[in-house]
Amino acid sequence: MEHFDLIVIGAGPGGYVAAERAGALGKKVLLIEKDQLGGVCTNWGCIPTKSLLNSAKLYKHALESEKMGVVAKAVTYDLPAAMAWKQETIETLRSGIAYLMKSNHVTVVMGEAAFVDAHHVQVGDSLYEGEHLIIATGSSPAVPPIPGHDLPHVLTSNEILSIGELPESLVVIGGGVIGIEFASYFSSVGVKVTVIEMMDEILPMMDGEFAKLVRREMKEVDFHLGCRVTAISADGVSYTDAKGNALQVAAAKVLLSVGRRPNVNGLDRLGMVITRSGIEVDDRLRTNIPNIHAIGDVNGKSLLAHSASRMAEVVISNLYGTQKMRMRYHAIPWAVYGMPEAAGCGLTEQEAKKQGREVLCATTQMRANGRFLAEHGKRAAGLCKVVVDAKTKALLGVHLLGPYSSEMIHGAAVMIESELRIQDVKEIVFPHPSVSEIIKDTLFAIDHTL
């Protein structure tokens, strides 16, 4: 039996970052992965979806480029070529993670981990001992008990990434981030897409004004809000609308996109506290078992790849570093990589008011921005909204809709995390022309003083 300073179970963006950071500090680390290095993010989530979405954006831009002086004739979309590009990207990143583990002297074992006790993990016939354990087993697509959910044409976000041809029609059940990204992709390459959402609006974490605009801009998609799916058949999806009317829509393929569930199988034997959301942890990601931490989707705190990576850094710093850290969630950015793209960080206006805060808000059209107008024109959708504390003038939230949103939102995260006031942001010099200037301009709409 080999002894390790740290055993990490799960090689997603939480697990492999934890292993890398600990290995770089000279610790003896074991990383166990039952499937593929990179976890869901690299293999069935962030990376493959963005690869396909970019191919759809290029296709759509080619069809619409004539107004900018670029005439493309006989433009077609080649799904097998797009899938090959996606797979090459995945495999390149997997190789990069493998190299990262090797260069930091992390031992990698491929196989399913079985927990023996708080210090021992078994993989096949091999038993490993660890002073500390990090559980980073992630999550899986939730499959609701809808009659017909097990039919062959009903897919989750995992299976739909490997289809061999574009379906004539697709019904997406669920209007969250994953559902909207797939709806955006398939509708952009010519598939008839319908989204059925139980809530009154899509993208519940988004500012209501922005979510409504996202729907309006996804012109090729039929949205049915406030509806409940009752059954799936071989050729369609049955649902009831907000008034209780029974309706049906045809579907060659159905995508189940109603959330994710934490991968906690086999963990109850350790006596760990597990709720419906996942493994219960404190703000240092500690479980109720002293030497075990849980990071990423499996604890249900923030189901984002970058959240998992940050959790990994917090744990490793607390175990082996000089700085004791706590996980903070108030300034974690999110992004939706559809068409249009959107991103946000901090509080929405609705959330701030629900907390009893008095706020000042301003919204600016992105077409007022020079670079945005030059590259996308005055008819393109784009917004920036800021939420500011009325008393302290501290920035509480930034919300973006339009191209480059995901590339700009980290700046807002820095501002919110640093508790910058309007005046502080005004003193930052933004490059011109850049779409990022829209954040500063929107803050000036609240306060014109220098």
N, C-alpha and C positions, 0 to 999 in steps of 0.2 A: 504494500500500500504506500503510495507516494503522498507526501505532505506538501501543501501549498499555503502560502500566506493568504491567498485570495482565490476563491473559486467563483466564477461568473457563469451563470446559466442563461444562455440566450445571447446571440451575436448580432443583435440589431443595433441601431444607433445609440442605445443606452449601454448595452452589454459590451460591444467592442470598444467603445470610447472608455468605459471603466477599465477594461483590460489593458488598453494602450496606456492610459495615464498611470496606472499602478506599475505596469512593466517599465515605463520610462523612469520611475522612481526607484528601480532596482528590486522590486518585489517579485517573488516567485508566484506566477499567476497561471491559472488554468481556465481556459474558456471552452465551454461546452455548447455545441449547437447541433440540433437534431436534423436540420434541413440544409439551409444555405447561409453562408456568411453574409452579413448585411441585413438579415431578417426581412420583415415585411417591407420596410421602406425601400430597400435596394431591389428586391426581387418581385414584389407584387403591389407596391404602393407608390411612394413619392416618385421614384426614378422612372419606372416604366410608364406611368400615366403622364408625366411631364414630357417624356420622349414622344409619345403619341400625340399629345396636345400640341406640341410644337410643330409636328408634321402637318396637323390639321390647320394650324395658323398659317403656315407657309402656303398651303393649298388655297386657303381662303384669300390670303393676300394676293396670290397670283391671279385669282379670278377678279379681284377688285383693283388691280394696280394700274389700269389704263388711265385713270384720272390723274395719276402722278407721272404719266409719260412712259410707263413700262407696259408694252403690249405683249401679253403671253397668249399664244393660241393653242388650242387643243390640249388644255390642261386636264390631266387625269390624276386620280388618287390611287396609288398602288399599295394596297394593304399588306401583301406579303413583304414588300420592300420596307415598309414602315415597321413591321414586326421584326424584321431582321436587324434594322437599325436599333430598335429598342433592345433586342437581345444582346447585341454587341456592346451596347452601353452598360447593361447589367453585368455582363461577364468581365468587362474592363474594371468596373468598380469592385466586383468581388475579388479580382486579382489584387487590386490595390489594398483592400482590407487584409487579405492574406499576407501581403508584404509588410504591412503595418504591424501585424502581430509578430511576424518573424523578426523584424528589425528591433522590436521591443522585448524580444525573448519570451513571448507569451506562448505557452503550450496550448495547442488547439486540438480538441477531441471532437470528432463528429459522431453523434449518437444521441439517444434520448436519456436524459438524466433522471434517475430515480433517487428520491431523498430517503436516506436511511435514518438519519437524525440531524441535529442542528450543525454537525461538523463533518458529516460523511455523505458522499454522493456516489452512486453507482452508475456506470455506463457499461452495459453488456456484462462481461465477467470481471471488469476492473472496478476496484474501489478506490476512491480518492478522499483524502482528508484535507479540510481547509480551516484555517483559523477564523476567517470571515467568509461569508457567502453573500453574493448579490444575486437576487432573482430578477431577471430581465427577460421574462418569457413572452412578453407582448400580449397581443390580442388577436382574435379571429373574427371574421364577419359574423354578425348575428343573423340567425335564420329563424324568422318568426313562424309560428305554427299555422300558417295559412294553408288551407286545403289546396294541394297541387304544388306546394313549394319544392317537392322532390322530382318534378317532371324534368326530363332531359334538357329542355330549352330554357330552364330557369337557372340563372347563374348568379354567383356572388362576384365581388370585385376581383377575386383571384382568378376565376375561370374565364371571365370575359376578356382578360388580357392575352388570351391565347387563341381566340377565335380565328378560323381560317378564312372566313369571308364576311363581308358586311351584310347584316340582315336587312330585309326590307323595312322592318319596323322594330322598335325597341320600346318597351314600357319600363320605366325606372320607378321602382317603389321606394320612395324616400327622397326628400329634397334637401338633404344635408350636403356637406362639402363633397363627399365622394360621389353622390348621386348627381350633383350639378356639374361636376367636372366631366363625368362620363356623358351626361346629356349634352354638354357643350361640344365634346369631341365628336360624338356620333352624328349629331345634327349638322355639324360643320362639314362633314364628308358625305352628306346626302341621305342619311338614314332618317326616316320619320320617327321622331321621338316624342313620347308622352311621359310626363312626370306626374305621379300621384303622391301627394303629401298630406298627411293627417292633420298637420298644424295649419294655421291660417296664413302662414307665410313661409317661404323657403329660408334656409340659412339662418337659423335662430340666433346665432351669436352676432349677427351683423346688424348694424343700424337699420331700422325699418325702412327708411327712405332709400337706402342703398340696395337692400334686398329687392324692393319693388322695381328699382331701375335695372337690376340684373335680369329680372324676369322680362321686363319690357325689351331689353336689348337682345335676349335670346329668342328672336322672332320665329325661328323655325321650330321651336318647341311648344307643345301644348301642355299647359300646366292645369292641374286639377287640385285645388287647395281645399282643406277642410274635408277631405274624403278618406274613407276607410276601405281598404281592400278586403274583400270577403272570400274570394276564391281565385285560383289560377287554373285555367283549362289549357288544352293542347293548342288552342288558337286565340286565346284572349285572356283578359284580366277583368274580373267582375269587382265592382266597388259600389259603395253608397256615397252620395254627396252630402253636403251639410244639411240639406232638407230631408234626407232619408230616402231619396229616390235611388232605385237600383239601376245601375248603368254598367256598360261593358265597353272595352276598347280592344281592338285586335292587336296581337303581338306575336311576331315571329320569334323574338327573344325577350326574356324578362330579366331585369337586373334587380336583385334584392340588395337594397342599400339603406338599411334601417339602423345602422349603428354597429358597434363592435362589442365583443364580450372578452373579459380578461382571461388569459390562459392560466388557470389556477388548479388544474387537475393534479391530484396527488399531493397537494400542499397541506391539506387538512390534517394529514397524519403527524405533522410537526406541531400541531396545536397553535397554528398561526391564526390571528384574527382576520377573517375574510368576510367582507360585506358583498352586497350585490354589485358594487362598483369595482371591487378588487381587493387586494391586500391592504389592510389598514396600516398607514405609516404616519410618522410625525413630520415636522418640517425639516428634519435631517434625513428623511427617508428610512428611518429605523422602524422595524416591525416590533411586535411585542416579544420577539426572541432576540436577546441582546446582541448576538453576533451576525444577525441576518438583516440585510437591507433589501428593499424592493423598489425598483425604478422603472420608469416608462409606463406604457399602457397598462401593465399588470396591476398597478396601484390605483388606476382610474382617476388620478388627479388632473392630468392634462395629456390628452391623447394626441400628442404632436411629437415628431421625431426630434426636433430641436429641444423640446422639453426633456425628453429622455436623456439626451446628451448632457444637458445642464445638470440633471439629477445625478448623472454619473460623476460629473466633476465635483459636485457638492459632497458626495459620499467619499470619493477618494481623497479629497482635501481634508475631510474630517478624520479619516482613518490614518492617513500617512503624511499629510501636509502640515504646514505651520499655521495656516489660517482656518479657523473654525467657521463654517458656513451654514446658512439655512436656506432652504428653497423658498423663493418668493415667486408668486404667480401673477402679480398685478401688472407686470410689464412684459408678458410673453406675447410676441406678435403671432398673428395667424395670417394665412393667405389662401385664397381660392384661385386656382390657376385656370379659370375658364375664359370664355370670351364674352364679355370683358373680364379682365383680371380684377381682383379685389384683395385688399389687405386691411388689417386693423391692429391696433394695440391699445390697451387700456380700456377705459369705460366708454360705453355708448352714452348718449344723452339720457336714454330711458333708464339705464342701469344707475347712472349718477343720481337721477331724481328719485329713484326707488330707494337709494341709500339716504335720502333726505338732504342731499347736497344742493346748494344753490349754485347754478352753473351759467356760464356764458358760452354760447355756441355760434359758430359761423361756418357757412358752406360756400365754397367757390367752385365754379365750373372750370374744368381743366382746359377748356378751349380758350380761356383767358391767358394761358401759359404759352409762351413763344414756341418752345420746342414741341410741345404737344400739338399745337395748331399746325406747325410745319410738317409734322410727320403723319398726322391722322386727320386733319381737317376739322372744320367747324361743326360737322354733323356727328362726329364720334362722341360716344358717351364717356364722361369722366367727371369725377367729383372729388373734392377734398373737404372733409369736415373736421373741425377741432372742437374739443370739449375742454373748458377751462373752469377751474374753481373761481367763483365770483369774488370771494374774499381774498384769497391768497394770490390769485392770478397764476397759480401753478397749472401746468398742462396735465390733464387727466386722461385724454384720449385723442387719438388721431385715426381717421378712417379714410381710406383711399379707394377709388374705383377708376380703373383705367390701366393702360399699359404701364409696365415698370412698377406697379404698386408693390409687388413682393420684393423688389430690389431696393425700394426706398424705406420700407417700414422699419428696418432696423434702426434707422436714425431716430424715428419716433420712440422706439423702445429705449434708446439711450436717454432721450430727453425726459421721458416719464420716469424711468428708473432713477435718474439723477434729480428728479423733482424740480426741473427747470421751470421758471416763470416765463410769461410772455416776453418780458424784457430780456431775459437771458437768451432766448431763442433768436430774438431780433439781432443780437450782437454776433450771431454765427454768420459767417460769409458762405453763402451757397454758390456753387458754380453756375454761370450763365452762358448759354441757355441750357437749363436742365429742368426736367419736370419736377424735381425735388423742391424747386423754389416755391411751388404751390403751397407748401406747408407754412413757410414764412409769410407769404402773401395772405393766407387765410387768417393767420394770427393778427396781422395788421388790420384785417377787417373788424376785429374786435376792439383793438386799441391802436389808435393812430399816432400816439405820442412817441417821441424818440428819447 
